[in-house]
Amino acid sequence: DTVVSMVGGIDVDGSTVAPCSASFDLPAQNQWRQELRARLVELERDGSLATNCSEWLQHLQAVEVPRIRSQLEQVAAADAFARGEWRPERPLPDPEDCPDVYSRVLALLREASSSGLWPES
């Protein structure tokens, strides 16, 4: 049961594993996940995993899962960027929220630039 829970990203020895923030709900991936769970349950029933299961799961949780999750999030961000749907993690500041003195200076600079009197160098 512990093995099945870990593969689902829910629980390992009582500790929670956060789900990946990227959404990967393809039918082939769901089928693979179900097959993997079934194989791991079968191995656990046979006693094949009993010896090193706990150590393997701890390594998987501490090292492999974060590495894979990071890679998946990078791929998801690259895909979103390629589709034109990427959004930065932190929202960009609203230009209307800048202090009045900056707005006035920017307006003066724009006016000088559009007047043609602004030096080129």
Sine and cosine of phi, psi and omega as CSV:
sin_phi,cos_phi,sin_psi,cos_psi,sin_omega,cos_omega
0.00,0.00,-0.61,0.79,0.04,-1.00
-0.89,0.46,-0.65,0.76,0.00,-1.00
-0.89,0.45,-0.72,0.70,-0.01,-1.00
-0.87,0.49,-0.68,0.73,-0.01,-1.00
-0.90,0.44,-0.66,0.75,-0.03,-1.00
-0.90,0.43,-0.68,0.74,-0.02,-1.00
-0.89,0.46,-0.56,0.83,0.04,-1.00
-0.98,0.22,-0.13,0.99,0.03,-1.00
0.98,0.18,0.43,0.90,-0.10,-1.00
-0.98,-0.21,-0.83,0.55,-0.20,-0.98
-0.46,-0.89,0.67,-0.74,0.11,-0.99
-0.71,-0.70,0.90,-0.44,0.02,-1.00
0.75,0.66,0.64,0.77,0.08,-1.00
1.00,0.02,-0.12,0.99,0.01,-1.00
-0.97,-0.24,0.52,-0.85,-0.08,-1.00
-1.00,0.02,0.64,-0.77,0.11,-0.99
-0.94,-0.33,0.86,-0.51,-0.04,-1.00
-0.92,0.40,0.65,-0.76,0.04,-1.00
-0.94,0.33,0.45,-0.90,0.04,-1.00
-0.91,0.42,0.68,-0.74,-0.03,-1.00
-0.96,0.27,-0.38,0.92,0.05,-1.00
-0.97,0.24,0.53,-0.85,-0.04,-1.00
-0.99,-0.17,0.91,-0.42,-0.01,-1.00
-0.78,-0.63,0.98,0.19,-0.06,-1.00
-0.92,-0.39,0.79,0.61,0.03,-1.00
-1.00,0.10,0.57,-0.82,0.00,-1.00
-0.83,0.56,-0.63,0.77,0.00,-1.00
-0.90,0.43,-0.60,0.80,0.02,-1.00
-0.94,0.35,-0.62,0.79,0.06,-1.00
-0.90,0.44,-0.66,0.75,0.03,-1.00
-0.90,0.44,-0.70,0.72,0.03,-1.00
-0.87,0.50,-0.69,0.73,0.00,-1.00
-0.88,0.48,-0.68,0.73,0.01,-1.00
-0.91,0.41,-0.66,0.75,0.03,-1.00
-0.90,0.43,-0.67,0.75,0.03,-1.00
-0.89,0.46,-0.71,0.71,0.04,-1.00
-0.85,0.52,-0.71,0.71,-0.02,-1.00
-0.89,0.46,-0.68,0.73,0.02,-1.00
-0.90,0.43,-0.66,0.76,0.00,-1.00
-0.92,0.38,-0.62,0.79,0.05,-1.00
-0.89,0.45,-0.67,0.74,0.01,-1.00
-0.89,0.45,-0.69,0.72,0.03,-1.00
-0.90,0.44,-0.61,0.79,0.00,-1.00
-0.92,0.38,-0.63,0.78,0.02,-1.00
-0.91,0.42,-0.59,0.80,0.02,-1.00
-0.95,0.33,-0.28,0.96,-0.05,-1.00
1.00,0.01,0.03,1.00,-0.03,-1.00
-0.91,0.41,-0.50,0.86,-0.04,-1.00
-1.00,-0.10,-0.14,0.99,-0.14,-0.99
-0.85,0.53,-0.62,0.78,-0.10,-0.99
-0.93,0.37,-0.81,0.59,-0.13,-0.99
-0.94,-0.33,0.14,0.99,-0.09,-1.00
-0.86,0.51,-0.74,0.68,-0.06,-1.00
-0.89,0.45,-0.71,0.70,0.02,-1.00
-0.90,0.43,-0.67,0.74,0.00,-1.00
-0.89,0.46,-0.70,0.71,0.00,-1.00
-0.91,0.42,-0.63,0.78,0.02,-1.00
-0.90,0.44,-0.69,0.73,0.05,-1.00
-0.90,0.44,-0.69,0.72,0.00,-1.00
-0.86,0.51,-0.72,0.69,-0.03,-1.00
-0.92,0.38,-0.68,0.74,-0.11,-0.99
-0.99,0.15,-0.52,0.86,-0.13,-0.99
-0.90,-0.44,-0.83,0.55,-0.16,-0.99
-0.96,0.29,-0.72,0.70,-0.04,-1.00
-0.88,0.47,-0.73,0.69,0.04,-1.00
-0.88,0.47,-0.61,0.79,0.01,-1.00
-0.91,0.42,-0.73,0.69,-0.01,-1.00
-0.92,0.40,-0.67,0.74,0.01,-1.00
-0.87,0.49,-0.67,0.75,0.02,-1.00
-0.89,0.46,-0.69,0.73,0.02,-1.00
-0.90,0.44,-0.66,0.75,0.02,-1.00
-0.90,0.43,-0.64,0.77,0.02,-1.00
-0.92,0.40,-0.59,0.81,0.06,-1.00
-0.91,0.41,-0.67,0.74,0.03,-1.00
-0.91,0.43,-0.68,0.73,0.01,-1.00
-0.89,0.46,-0.65,0.76,0.03,-1.00
-0.92,0.40,-0.66,0.75,0.02,-1.00
-0.90,0.43,-0.66,0.75,0.04,-1.00
-0.89,0.46,-0.69,0.72,0.01,-1.00
-0.90,0.44,-0.64,0.77,0.03,-1.00
-0.89,0.45,-0.69,0.73,0.00,-1.00
-0.90,0.45,-0.54,0.84,0.02,-1.00
-0.99,0.10,-0.09,1.00,-0.03,-1.00
0.98,0.18,0.32,0.95,-0.04,-1.00
-0.95,-0.31,0.04,1.00,-0.08,-1.00
-0.93,0.37,0.68,-0.74,0.08,-1.00
-0.80,-0.61,0.67,-0.74,0.03,-1.00
-0.89,0.45,0.44,-0.90,-0.01,-1.00
-0.87,0.49,-0.71,0.71,0.05,-1.00
-0.98,-0.18,0.68,-0.74,0.01,-1.00
-0.90,0.43,0.58,-0.81,0.06,-1.00
-0.94,0.33,0.53,-0.85,-0.01,-1.00
-0.91,0.41,0.55,-0.84,0.04,-1.00
-0.97,0.25,0.81,-0.58,-0.01,-1.00
-0.87,0.50,-0.40,0.92,0.01,-1.00
-0.96,0.28,-0.23,0.97,-0.05,-1.00
-1.00,-0.01,0.10,0.99,-0.03,-1.00
-0.98,0.21,0.41,-0.91,0.00,-1.00
-0.88,0.48,0.47,-0.88,-0.05,-1.00
-0.84,0.54,-0.62,0.78,-0.04,-1.00
-0.88,0.47,-0.62,0.78,0.03,-1.00
-0.92,0.38,-0.64,0.76,0.02,-1.00
-0.88,0.47,-0.67,0.74,0.00,-1.00
-0.91,0.41,-0.69,0.73,0.01,-1.00
-0.90,0.44,-0.68,0.73,0.01,-1.00
-0.89,0.46,-0.66,0.75,0.04,-1.00
-0.89,0.46,-0.66,0.75,0.03,-1.00
-0.91,0.42,-0.66,0.75,0.03,-1.00
-0.90,0.43,-0.66,0.76,0.03,-1.00
-0.90,0.43,-0.66,0.75,0.02,-1.00
-0.90,0.44,-0.70,0.71,0.01,-1.00
-0.89,0.45,-0.66,0.75,-0.01,-1.00
-0.92,0.40,-0.69,0.73,-0.03,-1.00
-0.96,0.26,-0.34,0.94,-0.01,-1.00
-0.95,0.30,-0.32,0.95,-0.05,-1.00
0.99,0.11,-0.03,1.00,0.01,-1.00
-1.00,0.00,-0.12,0.99,-0.03,-1.00
-0.96,0.27,0.78,-0.63,-0.02,-1.00
-0.90,0.44,0.56,-0.83,-0.03,-1.00
-0.98,0.21,-0.44,0.90,-0.01,-1.00
-0.82,-0.58,0.00,0.00,0.00,0.00
